[in-house]
Amino acid sequence: MEASWRQVAGGRGRARGRATAAPSGNGIHLRGAGGGRERVGGRRSFGASPGGVATSAAAGSRHSPAGSQALQTPAASELISQKKFEEIKKANQAAARKLVEEHFSSSSEEEGDEDFEGKQGKIVANTFITYTTQTDGDTRELERTKQYVNEAFQAGAMTCLICIASVKRNQAVWSCSGCFCIFHMPCIQKWAKDSEFLVSSVTDDDFGKRDYPWPCPKCRFEYKRSETPSRYYCYCGKVEDPPLDPWLVPHSCGQVCEREFKPSCGHKCLLLCHPGPCPPCPKMVTTTCYCKKAKPIPRRCSAKEWSCQLPCGRKLLCGQHKCENPCHAGSCQPCPRVSRQKCVCGKKVAERSCASPLWHCDQVCGKTLPCGNHTCEQVCHVGACGECPRSGKRFCPCQKSRFSLPCTEDVPTCGDSCDKVLECGIHRCSQRCHRGPCETCRQEVEKHCRCGKHTKRMPCHKPYLCETKCVKMRDCQKHQCRRKVSGNCPPCDQNCGRTLGCRNHKCPSVCHRGSCYPCPETVDVKCNCGNTKVTVPCGRERTTRPPKCREQCSRPPTCHHTSQEKHRCHFGSCPPCHQPCQKVLEKCGHLCPAPCHDQALIKQTGRHQPTGPWEQPSEPAFIQTALPCPPCQVPIPMECLGKHEVSPLPCHAVGPYSCKRVCGRILDCQNHTCMKECHKVTKIDGCTGKNKAGPECLHCEEGCSKSRPLGCLHPCILPCHPGECPPCVQMLRIKCHCKITSLYVECRKITTADVNEKNLLSCCKNQCPKELPCGHRCKEMCHPGECPFNCNQKVKLRCPCKRIKKELQCNKVRENQVSIECDTMCKEMKRKASEIKEAEAKAAFEEEKRRQQAELEAFENRLKGRRKKNRKRDEVAVELSLWQKHKYYLLSVCGAVVVVFAWYITHDVN
């Protein structure tokens, strides 16, 4: 029992090959060994997937035991069915897409083919441009060559008239030298063989002995048996089996043709190896006109004979008039004039054309012959009558005896037997020599009838006809003679009646042997309108593409337009109309600018869905339907809600819109703008401008952010407000100029004061604590900057020795305006003091000298090792001076006096 989906798919066909099971991760895939195409019941179908995927679970089970167990599992069977369903679905979708693409691309392909054919025609035309522009003679042969070359380039243009099939590039061919028609090599060989057999089989005696000719299937030009083609040559016959070259004419060797022109002129064709006749000879020769009156001029060899158009002037046959026709080729035409002329014998005179001066009347000559006994019995003739036919030696009636008699006497019979062969062709005449015909043969002979079945004795002159009908086959080898036996059977007189290769007509010839001649009829393959046609052999119209028509399509429009777009004649439905719709839209009254959409091709939806994977999905259907007009796209200038811009909007979308910008209107605070997206603003008292905020705008909730006066660091205490901010009353703590006292001042006084006022506000009203360079305190109140250097304080000024003292102003002393000099007493005191210093220095020197001497002696004593008692004994008692005894006390007292004196001097100066 086969699966249900297999039974449904069986109507499409079964795979040719046997299915084999291939394991996979999810289940078992059955792959057919045969191709994807199938044929069942005369219908051709395709497999569900590439490679010919088999769909038979039973086939898989036959080849694999494991496969049979897997397929028996419901889950595996369902999985395979589902996969198969997906493959079929994808294949159908791909086929539908391909169908739609071909449907929509057909017009473009035709245009592409037409462009290609147009370019190809230009190439062929350019090849022959020198012939057409520079040849003065007949160009019909040139057009024939051009046609053959053009057909050689067109696929399917060349047709073998024997098999009615296209001649391809890679097939061996043979070209007729008479009509230049091309045939397949096997076809023409079979044709020649059949033709020779048909002709030679008419008579059995000479069958196969004589060299019977065979004709060309088209032009009937006869060829000898030795001329039967056996090898494939190019058109010019130089190269055997020419290689296939896509850049050359098919079946051409690519070499120069070099065939002699017809009619022969001594030159050879200069084109490359080509089909069809050679074009007219393009060589230049110098020739004169027909009448030889004009000077020789250079002309094309193919048109070397020319007329100067002057009167010919040659004498006509009548000998009286001259030819008045323009210079022409060949003999002059007969004289067109009429004159009275005698007949040949001169008995009659009649008005006759000068072109035929010799004419014969209907009377017997009647002249007396040289014998003088007889007259000429010939009708009006030219020349002498000749000798008397009865003169000379004459034979008796049986031609056995010869007599010399005068012309007035008749030849007698010789008396011998006649012995002439009778009409039967077997017996001879047994009578004596006699005049007139011999009698009928009356000898009895045994005769056979023509069929040879019966014999009978009867007179020789009577034929023996039996009643038996001839059963021999006639020369056609199809029909029996069926006549009473009469010897050789006559040729078959029935019509052949066999269907020709075209499959449209029957052979009109008499019944014959071998193949019938190709159908001589031609058929016009027309375009849709019938104005353009191409003539092809009968039977070829089924495979010949209709010609490209240059005429405009005349079908009425199928949409609402009064006329179609101009396009060329075609088959099938007209292409979709691309004209503007131009219907008046109901809502806005504009014209629809979209392309015509009365017959839009859309995919049909809502069709029957498959109920399961076993049901084959149907191909998508496309239907033509009229689509509604699209929304009107006419641009209408429209201002946005916030009055920011005027933009063109599609007509169908006309209405208030937001431009998505920030509103930007100035709020009531006069400091900020509305940050909402472009919105509608209601006018207030009819005076709201584009920059004035409305009730829909935001309300400013920020603090005042206005810039403060220079130096003020305190924010405004009010919320965001219009106008100037109130003065700042915040108390500032500042240092005075002397940096000792802290002062509290309002911020507005500081920020609004000038330099002088700021200096007053920063003054603590106390004496400046700064010291002047002189060391005294500044006497001014607290002030900015450096203290003024005008110290008036009294200071004590001493002489250089500090003995004389006076009080003077500090500024004068600093300016070195006043000085005190030492007097004589001061000088005396300086002298004494210097003496005391010298005495002290001298005493100190001596004391140092003694100390060193004592240390030297003590050292020497240690070296000598003397006893202390001995040293004491040796010491000399030296008495110390007053200075030596009290020098340390005196030095300390002098230092204290100097310090007190210095302190006193400094305080006196201050």
NORMORA-V413082 format. One record per backbone hydrogen bond with DSSP energy under -1.0 kcal/mol. NH is the residue of the N-H (numbers start at 1). CO is the residue of the C=O. If there is no record, write none. Layout:
BEGIN
NH:CO, NH:CO
END
This chain:
BEGIN
7:3, 8:4, 9:5, 10:6, 11:8, 12:9, 20:31, 22:29, 24:27, 29:22, 31:20, 32:52, 33:18, 38:45, 40:43, 43:40, 45:38, 47:36, 52:49, 60:56, 61:57, 62:58, 64:60, 68:64, 69:65, 70:66, 71:67, 72:68, 73:70, 77:73, 78:74, 79:75, 80:76, 81:77, 82:78, 83:79, 84:80, 85:81, 86:82, 87:83, 88:84, 89:85, 90:86, 91:87, 92:88, 93:89, 94:90, 95:91, 96:92, 97:93, 98:94, 99:95, 100:96, 101:97, 102:98, 103:99, 104:100, 105:101, 109:105, 110:106, 111:107, 112:108, 113:109, 114:110, 115:111, 116:112, 117:113, 118:114, 119:115, 120:116, 121:117, 122:118, 123:119, 124:120, 125:121, 126:122, 127:123, 128:124, 132:128, 133:129, 134:130, 135:131, 143:139, 144:140, 145:141, 146:142, 147:143, 148:144, 149:145, 150:146, 151:147, 152:148, 153:149, 157:154, 160:165, 164:160, 167:158, 171:168, 174:183, 176:181, 180:176, 183:174, 185:172, 188:184, 189:185, 190:186, 191:187, 192:188, 193:189, 194:190, 195:191, 196:192, 197:193, 198:194, 199:195, 200:196, 201:197, 202:199, 209:206, 210:206, 212:210, 214:223, 216:221, 220:216, 223:214, 227:224, 228:225, 234:239, 241:232, 248:245, 252:249, 257:271, 258:269, 261:267, 269:259, 273:255, 285:299, 287:297, 290:306, 297:287, 299:285, 301:283, 302:281, 303:300, 304:301, 312:325, 313:323, 316:321, 319:316, 323:314, 327:310, 339:352, 341:350, 343:348, 344:359, 350:341, 352:339, 354:337, 356:353, 365:378, 366:376, 369:374, 372:369, 376:367, 380:363, 391:388, 394:403, 396:401, 399:396, 403:394, 409:406, 418:431, 419:429, 422:427, 425:422, 429:420, 433:416, 445:458, 447:456, 449:454, 452:449, 456:447, 458:445, 460:443, 461:441, 470:483, 474:479, 477:474, 481:472, 482:470, 485:468, 496:509, 497:507, 500:505, 503:500, 507:498, 511:494, 523:536, 525:534, 527:532, 534:525, 536:523, 538:521, 540:537, 544:540, 553:567, 569:551, 581:594, 582:592, 585:590, 589:585, 592:583, 596:579, 600:625, 602:623, 604:621, 615:612, 623:602, 625:600, 627:597, 636:649, 638:647, 640:645, 641:657, 643:640, 647:638, 649:636, 652:632, 653:650, 654:651, 663:676, 664:674, 666:691, 667:672, 670:667, 674:665, 678:661, 687:684, 693:666, 697:694, 704:718, 712:709, 720:702, 732:745, 734:743, 736:741, 737:762, 739:736, 743:734, 745:732, 747:730, 748:728, 750:746, 751:747, 752:748, 753:749, 758:754, 759:755, 760:756, 761:757, 762:758, 763:760, 768:780, 772:776, 775:772, 778:770, 782:766, 790:788, 795:808, 796:908, 797:806, 799:804, 802:799, 806:797, 808:795, 810:793, 811:791, 813:809, 814:810, 815:811, 816:813, 817:812, 827:823, 828:824, 829:825, 830:826, 831:827, 832:828, 833:829, 834:830, 835:831, 836:832, 837:833, 838:834, 839:835, 840:836, 841:837, 842:838, 843:839, 844:840, 845:841, 846:842, 847:843, 848:844, 849:845, 850:846, 851:847, 852:848, 853:849, 854:850, 855:851, 856:852, 857:853, 858:854, 859:855, 860:856, 861:857, 862:858, 863:859, 864:860, 865:861, 871:867, 872:868, 873:869, 874:870, 875:871, 885:881, 886:882, 890:886, 891:887, 892:888, 893:889, 894:890, 895:891, 896:892, 897:893, 898:894, 899:895, 900:896, 901:897, 902:898, 903:899, 904:900, 905:901, 906:902, 907:903, 908:904, 909:905, 910:906
END
